[in-house]
Amino acid sequence: MRIAVDAMGGDFAPAEIVAGAVDAARNLPGIDHIVLVGDEAAIRRELAKHPAAAKIEIRHATEVVGMDESAAQAIRKKKDSSISRIIDMVKAGEADGAVSAGNTGGMVVASTLKLRTLEGILRPAIATVMPTQGRPVILIDAGANVSCDPAMLLQFGVMGSVYSREILGVPRPVVGLLSIGGEDIKGNDVTREAFRLLRASSLNFRGNVEGHDLFRGETDVVVCDGFVGNVVLKTAESVAHAIGAWLKQELVKNPIRVLGALLLRNGLREMKRRMDPEMHGGAPLLGVNGVSIITHGASSRRAIYHAIRVTRESVGHNVNQHIVEEIKRLGSKA
C-alpha cells in the first residue's frame, strides 16, 4: 500500500507532516511506502532529523495552495501544487490514498474534479468524527456542500453509515437528521423531505436530532448540509477550547484549587484524551472514486499519523466498494 501525503499543507508544515509520516512508516503495518509531496529540499531537511526513515519517498512539487486562496482557481492554475499532485497519484494508481492538512476546499475540488464521484453518488461529503459522552458520532456533511437536496442528504446517511460500520466498528449505526426539533414536522422543506426518504430507507434511522443531542452518544451518524455542518463543527471546536481555557484559569486561582487539580489530574488527563480530535485521524471525503483524507490545518505529527492510519483502514476495508453496493441497494428499493 502506498499513501501520498501533502508535505506542504497545514500550519506546521513541513516539520509536523514529515514527523507524522515517519512515525506512520515505522509503526503502521501494511504500508509499503509513504510518498511526501512538496518542496524536496524542505522535506529532506526535515527527514534529516529522523534517522533511518525507511519506507519514505519524496516527490517534488513546485507550488502550494495557500489556506486563504480560492480553491477552484488554485486547483485550476496551480497544476504542480502538492494537493494536486497527491490526488493525481491516486487517480493514476500510483497511490492508494491521499492525506492533506492544507486547504480543505482545495482537497474537495481536486478530489471531485480529478477522481470523480463513485457510481450513483450525487455529491461527495466530508465526514467528521466527533467525541461524545458515549461512542463517537460522524457529522456528515461537514463542509463540502453549502446547500443540499433531500436525495443528497439520504446518500450522506448511507455513506456515513458505511464509514461508521467499517472504520468505527459499529454493527448497525444509528442515523439522525439534524433539525430544529425532534418532531417529524420540524425543519424546512429540504429536511422534511429528507426525513421521509431516510425513514423509508433501510438505514437504522432514529428521526430528527437537535443540537443538544449531538454529544449524548446515542446517534452514530448525524446528517446535515455542509453549511450547517461546518458551523456546528467549528462551534464545537471553539467551545472545547474555551472550556479548556476556563479550567486552566479557575484551577490556579488559589492553593486549594491547585491541590484539587493535582488530585484530579488523572481524570482531567482522561477527559482531554477523550476530547482529542486528533485521535480520529482527519475527515474522509466520502463519495469520490479514491481515498481522500482531510485533516485539520493545525495538525500535529500525531494527527498526521492517525490520518495516515485511517487512510490505510479505509483502503483495507474497501469503504468505497461498500458505499457503491449500498447505494445500488438503495436504488433498487426506490
C-alpha positions in Angstrom: 0.0 0.0 0.0 1.3 3.5 -1.0 -0.1 6.6 0.6 0.6 10.1 -0.7 0.9 12.9 1.8 0.8 16.7 1.1 4.0 17.7 2.9 3.4 21.4 2.5 -0.2 21.7 3.8 -1.1 23.0 7.2 0.1 25.5 9.8 3.1 23.4 10.9 4.3 22.1 7.5 6.6 20.5 6.6 8.0 19.7 10.1 5.0 18.1 11.7 3.8 16.5 8.4 7.2 14.8 7.9 7.4 13.7 11.5 3.9 12.2 11.4 4.7 10.4 8.2 7.9 8.9 9.6 6.0 7.7 12.7 3.4 6.1 10.5 6.1 4.5 8.2 7.8 3.0 11.3 4.7 1.8 13.2 1.8 1.1 10.9 1.9 -2.4 9.3 0.6 -2.9 5.8 2.1 0.3 4.4 4.8 -0.2 1.8 5.6 3.4 1.1 4.6 6.9 2.2 5.2 9.5 -0.5 5.8 13.0 0.7 4.9 15.5 -1.9 6.2 19.1 -1.9 9.4 21.1 -1.9 12.0 18.4 -2.0 14.8 20.5 -0.3 12.5 21.4 2.6 11.3 17.8 3.0 14.9 16.5 3.0 15.9 19.0 5.7 13.1 17.6 7.9 13.8 14.0 7.1 17.4 14.5 8.2 16.1 15.0 11.7 14.7 11.4 11.7 17.4 8.8 11.1 16.6 5.6 9.3 13.3 6.9 7.9 12.6 3.8 5.8 9.6 3.5 3.5 9.6 7.2 2.8 9.7 8.6 -0.8 9.8 12.2 -2.0 8.0 13.6 -5.0 8.9 17.2 -5.8 6.1 19.8 -6.3 6.8 23.4 -7.0 3.6 25.0 -5.8 1.4 25.2 -2.7 -2.3 26.1 -2.4 -2.5 28.7 0.4 -5.1 28.4 3.1 -6.6 31.8 2.0 -6.7 31.1 -1.7 -9.8 30.4 -3.8 -9.9 26.6 -4.0 -11.3 26.3 -7.5 -8.9 28.9 -9.0 -5.9 27.5 -7.3 -6.5 23.9 -8.4 -7.1 25.1 -12.0 -4.0 27.3 -12.1 -1.5 25.5 -9.8 -1.2 22.2 -11.7 2.0 21.4 -9.8 0.7 22.1 -6.3 1.3 19.5 -3.6 -2.5 19.0 -3.3 -3.0 18.5 -7.0 -0.1 16.1 -7.2 -1.2 13.8 -4.3 -4.7 13.5 -6.0 -3.0 12.9 -9.4 -1.2 10.0 -7.8 -4.4 8.4 -6.6 -6.0 8.9 -10.0 -3.1 7.3 -11.8 -3.0 4.3 -9.4 0.4 5.4 -8.0 -1.1 5.8 -4.5 -3.9 4.1 -2.7 -4.9 7.2 -0.8 -4.1 10.8 -0.1 -3.7 12.9 3.0 -3.6 16.7 3.4 -3.7 19.2 6.2 -3.8 22.0 3.7 -6.7 24.0 2.1 -9.8 22.0 2.7 -11.6 23.4 -0.3 -8.6 22.6 -2.5 -8.8 18.9 -1.4 -12.5 18.8 -2.1 -12.2 20.5 -5.5 -9.1 18.4 -6.6 -10.6 15.2 -5.4 -14.0 15.8 -7.0 -12.6 17.1 -10.4 -9.8 14.6 -10.8 -11.2 11.4 -9.1 -14.9 12.0 -9.9 -17.6 10.6 -7.8 -18.4 6.9 -7.2 -21.1 5.3 -9.2 -24.5 6.6 -8.2 -23.2 9.3 -5.9 -24.7 12.8 -6.4 -22.1 14.7 -4.4 -19.2 13.8 -2.1 -19.3 14.8 1.6 -16.9 15.4 4.4 -17.4 13.0 7.3 -16.0 14.3 10.6 -15.7 12.1 13.7 -16.6 13.9 16.9 -16.2 12.7 20.5 -19.4 12.4 22.6 -20.4 11.2 26.1 -20.6 7.7 24.6 -19.3 6.4 21.3 -18.1 8.9 18.6 -20.6 10.5 16.2 -20.0 11.1 12.5 -21.2 14.5 11.3 -21.8 14.5 7.5 -21.6 16.8 5.6 -19.1 19.0 7.5 -18.4 21.5 4.7 -18.2 20.1 1.2 -21.7 21.3 0.0 -23.2 24.5 1.3 -26.6 23.5 0.0 -28.1 20.1 -0.5 -31.3 18.5 -1.8 -33.1 15.6 0.1 -31.6 12.9 -2.1 -28.1 14.1 -1.3 -28.9 14.0 2.4 -30.1 10.5 2.1 -26.9 9.4 0.4 -24.9 11.2 3.2 -26.7 8.9 5.6 -25.7 5.9 3.6 -22.1 6.9 3.3 -21.8 7.9 6.9 -23.3 4.5 8.0 -20.8 2.6 5.9 -17.9 4.5 7.4 -19.2 4.1 10.9 -19.6 0.3 10.4 -16.3 -0.3 8.6 -13.9 2.1 10.4 -15.5 2.7 13.8 -16.8 -0.9 14.1 -20.5 0.0 14.8 -22.5 -3.1 13.6 -25.7 -1.2 12.8 -25.2 2.6 13.0 -28.0 4.8 14.3 -28.7 7.7 11.9 -30.2 11.0 12.8 -31.1 14.1 10.7 -30.0 17.4 12.2 -33.0 19.7 12.6 -34.6 22.3 14.8 -36.8 19.9 16.6 -37.3 16.2 17.2 -40.8 16.0 15.8 -41.4 14.8 12.2 -42.9 18.1 11.1 -40.0 20.3 12.2 -37.4 21.7 9.8 -37.5 23.3 6.3 -38.8 21.8 3.1 -35.5 20.0 2.4 -35.1 18.4 5.8 -38.8 17.3 5.9 -38.4 15.6 2.6 -35.1 14.1 3.6 -36.8 12.8 6.8 -39.3 11.0 4.6 -36.6 9.4 2.4 -34.5 8.4 5.4 -37.4 6.8 7.2 -38.4 4.9 4.1 -34.8 3.6 3.6 -33.2 0.5 5.2 -31.0 2.7 7.4 -31.3 2.5 11.2 -33.0 5.9 11.2 -34.0 7.4 14.6 -35.5 10.6 13.3 -34.7 14.2 13.8 -32.0 15.2 16.3 -31.3 18.6 17.7 -28.0 20.3 18.5 -28.2 19.2 22.2 -28.4 15.5 21.0 -25.1 15.6 19.2 -22.9 14.8 22.2 -25.0 12.4 24.1 -23.5 9.4 22.3 -26.9 7.9 21.2 -26.5 8.6 17.5 -23.7 7.3 15.3 -24.3 9.4 12.2 -25.8 12.9 12.1 -26.8 14.1 8.6 -26.9 17.8 7.6 -25.9 20.1 4.7 -22.3 21.3 4.6 -23.1 24.9 5.6 -24.8 23.8 8.9 -22.3 21.0 9.5 -19.3 23.3 9.2 -20.8 25.8 11.6 -21.6 23.0 14.1 -18.0 21.7 13.8 -16.3 25.0 14.3 -18.6 26.0 17.1 -17.9 22.7 18.9 -14.1 23.2 18.5 -14.4 26.7 19.8 -16.4 25.6 22.9 -13.9 22.9 23.6 -11.0 25.3 23.5 -12.9 27.8 25.7 -13.7 25.1 28.3 -10.0 24.2 28.4 -9.0 27.8 28.9 -11.6 28.4 31.6 -10.5 25.3 33.5 -6.9 26.5 33.5 -7.9 29.9 34.7 -10.1 28.7 37.5 -7.9 25.8 38.8 -4.9 28.1 39.6 -6.8 30.9 41.4 -5.8 29.7 44.9 -3.7 26.9 46.5 -6.7 24.8 47.4 -7.9 24.7 43.8 -4.3 23.8 42.7 -4.3 20.9 45.2 -7.7 19.8 43.9 -6.4 19.9 40.3 -3.5 17.7 41.3 -5.9 15.2 42.8 -8.0 15.3 39.7 -5.1 15.2 37.2 -5.7 11.6 36.0 -9.4 12.4 35.4 -8.6 15.6 33.6 -6.0 13.9 31.5 -8.5 11.2 30.5 -11.1 13.9 29.7 -8.6 15.6 27.5 -7.8 12.4 25.7 -11.5 11.6 25.0 -12.0 15.1 23.6 -8.9 15.0 21.4 -10.0 15.1 17.7 -6.5 14.1 16.5 -7.1 10.5 17.6 -9.8 10.1 14.9 -7.4 10.7 12.0 -9.0 13.5 10.0 -12.1 13.6 7.9 -12.6 11.5 4.8 -14.2 13.0 1.7 -16.7 10.2 1.1 -18.2 9.6 -2.3 -15.1 10.2 -4.5 -13.5 7.4 -6.5 -10.5 7.2 -4.3 -9.5 7.7 -0.7 -9.0 11.4 0.2 -8.4 12.3 3.8 -8.6 15.9 5.0 -7.1 16.8 8.4 -7.0 20.0 10.4 -4.8 22.8 9.4 -3.2 22.9 12.8 -2.4 19.2 12.7 0.5 17.9 14.8 2.6 14.9 14.0 0.2 12.7 15.9 -2.8 14.0 13.8 -0.9 13.2 10.6 0.0 9.7 12.0 -3.7 9.0 12.7 -4.8 10.4 9.3 -2.4 8.0 7.6 -3.8 5.2 9.8 -7.3 6.0 8.8 -6.3 6.1 5.1 -4.8 2.7 5.5 -8.0 1.4 7.2 -10.3 3.0 4.5 -8.3 1.3 1.8 -8.1 -2.0 3.6 -11.8 -2.1 4.5 -12.8 -1.3 0.9 -15.0 1.6 2.1 -15.7 2.9 -1.4 -16.8 -0.5 -2.7 -19.2 -0.9 0.3 -20.6 2.6 -0.4 -21.3 1.7 -4.1 -23.0 -1.5 -3.0 -25.2 0.3 -0.5 -26.2 3.0 -3.0 -27.1 0.3 -5.6 -29.2 -1.5 -2.9 -30.9 1.8 -2.1 -31.7 2.5 -5.7 -33.2 -1.0 -6.2 -35.7 -0.3 -3.4 -36.7 3.1 -4.7 
